[in-house]
Amino acid sequence: MTVAERHRFILSLLTERNRASVAELARATEASEMTIRRDLELLESRGALRRVHGGAVNTLLSGVEPPYAVRAMIGGEDKARLAKVVVGLLNDGETVALDTGTTAVAIAEAMAERRLTVTPLSLHATHPLAAGEGIRLLLPGGQIRPGELSFYGEMAVRTFEDLRFDTFILGCCGVDAANGATAYNLDDVHVKRAAVRAAQRVILVATAEKLGRVALGRICSVEQLSLVVTDAPRGTPAVEELRAAGANILHA
């Protein structure tokens, strides 16, 4: 396994069982116990787990968004593929609002060679966007949420009340046919809702594990989504339920 694959395996196992030993992780990943201990040390430093004698335990609560640093370690290739597809849907000269999250950062990196006006909802996306010569970068106001670095509060909401965008590229923590797009953090939800209202079209980008999941705060309904871009396979139940609810789905 690569380092990223080991990290994904460790986090997945701890999600299922809450606890794992160094010895069993070493056997399962075909890595040395010293390598596993280094993996656990790194994951602990990013808030993904807690080391205990002989192994590690899960510290991520069900129904709570994992830390940004943890999410950034997972699925990089999948997010880059989704980003390429999404950016291919944009026309040069468009005004675009770009949501928070690790997939949004991959989209920002793919946008760098385009000619667009972009308002990102988090500081994480500003660095790749600022490097693009054809990017006109407009930042919203508001407070910054630690870790996620997302803009929130009245000033951020007002930005999307005062401006109008061709496209809002929306991320989510979950999406299903009954509840639409949802997110864990309620401060972020208010800003996302305002961005949905400010855009002529809303493109939802969701990796496969987001489909069928429901988080605490409702962002918008399926009817408000112009397009759903996902890497989920065709024919999976969550995909077909969204399609039956009227969602236009593009598989990356």
N, C-alpha and C positions, 0 to 999 in steps of 0.2 A: 504493500500500500504506500501511496505518497503521504506526505505529512498531512495534507488537507483531507485525504480519505481517512486517515487514522483519527483525526479530530472529529470528523463527521460520525465515524463509527462509535467513538467514545461517548459523544453527546447523545447519540441515538440510543445506545445501550442504557445510559443513565436515565434517560427519559422513560424508558420502559421499566427499569428495575430499581431505580433510585440509588443503587450502590453497585460497585464493581471493584474487584481486586486488581492490583498491578499484575499478578501472575496470570489471571485469566485474560486480561487485555493483551498481554504480551503473546499468549498462545493464539488468540483470535486474530491478531494483526500480523503475526510472524515478525514482531519486532523484539528487541531486547528489553528487559525490564528497566534498564537505565534510560532507554529512549522513551518508554512509557512514562517514567517519572518526570522526564523533561516536558513531555506533552501535558501531563497533569499540572505541572507548575505553571506553564504558559496559560492553560485554560483557566486555572484558578485566578491568575493575575487579571484576566478579562471578565471575571465574575460569572463564569459558566459552571463552576463546580467548587466543591470544597474538599481539599485533601484530608484524608484521615489515615490512621496507621494501616499500612498495607494496601491502600487503594484510594477511592474517592466516592463522594456522595453527591447527588444532584441537589442544587440549590435553586433551580429555576422553578417558580411556582406555575402551576397550571392556570391558564387564563391571563397570564402576564407576559407582556412582550419581552423576549430575550434581549439582553444588552446589544447595542449596535456593534460593539467590537466582536461579539460572538457571531452575529449574523454575517458580518463582513468576512468571516473565515470560511463560510459555507457557500457552495454552489456558484463559484466565480464564473466558470465556463457557461453554465446555464444562463446566468444573468447577462453575460456578454452577448450570447446568441439572441436573447430576447431584445436587448438594447438595439442591436443591429436591425432587427425587424421593425421595431417601433420608429426609429429614426428614419428608416426608409419610407415611412408613411407621411412624413412631414415635407412640406414644400418650402423652398428657400424663400425667405422674407416673412414667414409666419411669426406670430407672437405666441409664445408657449409658456404656460405655467408648468413647472416640474415638481412633483411631489417629493416627500422625504423618503429615506430608506436606502438600503444598499443597492437595490436594483436601479433606483433613480441615479445613483452615482455612476453606475455602468452606462446608463443612458446619457448622462452628461458627458462622459468620456467619448461616446460615439457621436455626440453632437458637435464636438470641437472643430470639425472640419467643415461645418455647414454655416450658412448665413441665416441667422435666426435672432429674434429678440426673446430672451429667456428670463423668466422670474422663478428662481428656485425657492422651495419652501424650507430648505435647510442649508447651513453653511458647508456641509460636506460636499455638496455639488458645485459650490462656487469655484473651487480650485481648478478642476478640469475645464469648466466653462470659461474662466478668466483667461485661460491659455489659448482659446480659440480666437483667431484674428477676425473671423466673420461673426462672432457672437457679440450682440449688444446685451449686456448684463444689467438687469434691474433687480435690486434687492428689496424685499418688503421690510417694513419696520417690525418692531415688537421685541419681546424677550426671547432668549435662547434657552431651550431645554438642554440641560447637561447630557453629555453622551450622544444623544440623537442630534443635537445642534439644530433642531427645528425651530422655526419662528412661531411664536404663539402670542395670544393676547389681543386686545382691542386694536392696536396699531396694525398688526398683521392682518386681521380680518378686514379692517378698513381699506387696506391696499387692494383687496380683491373686490371691494364694493366700488372703488373709484376707477379701476381699470377693467378693460375687456380683452379677452384672449381668443385667438383662433382655436387653440387646443389646450386642454389640461391633461397632462399625462399623470394619471392617478395610480398610486400604489395602494396596497391594503394589507391588513393582517388576515383578512378572510373575506370570502365572497360566496354567497349561495343564492339560489333562486328566490327563496322566501324573504331574506333579509337584505339582499343587495350587498354592497361593499361596506365593510366594517373595519374598525381599528380599535386598539386597546386604549390609547391615551386620549382622554376627552378634550384636552387642550388642543391637540393636533386635529381632532375631529372637527372642531368649530372652524378652523382655518381651511381644511379640506372642503367642507361644505360651501364656504364662501367661494373657493376656487371653482367648484363645480358650477355654481350659479353664474360665474363670470365668464365661462367658456362656451363657445359655440358647439364644440364637440368635446367629449370626454373619452379618452382611451385608457382603459384599465389594463395594467400590466400585472400578471399574477403567475408566480411559479406554481407548479403542480400541487404542492402541499397546501397552498392557500385555498384551493377550491373545496367547497363543502365545509370550510371552517367558519365559525361565527365568533367575532370579538364583541366587546362591550358596547362600543359606540357606533351608531349607524351613520354612514356618510351619505349614501344615496341609494336609490332603488336600481334594479336592473334596467328599468325603462329609461333611466337617465344616462345610461352608458351607451355611447355610440359604437364602441368596439371593445372586445375583450381579447387581449393578446396573451397567450399562455403556452407553456411547454407541456401541458398535460396531454396525454394521448387521446386521440379521437375515440369516442365510444365509451369513455369512463362515465360512471353514473353522474358525478357532479357536473361534468361537461354537458351531458345530455339534458340534465335538469335545467341548467342555465339556458341551453338552446330552446328548450320547450317554453321557457319563460320569456322568450323573445330576444335573447342576447345574440348579437352577431359575434361569432368567435373566429379568431385567426390563430392557427396553430403554428408556433415557431419551430 
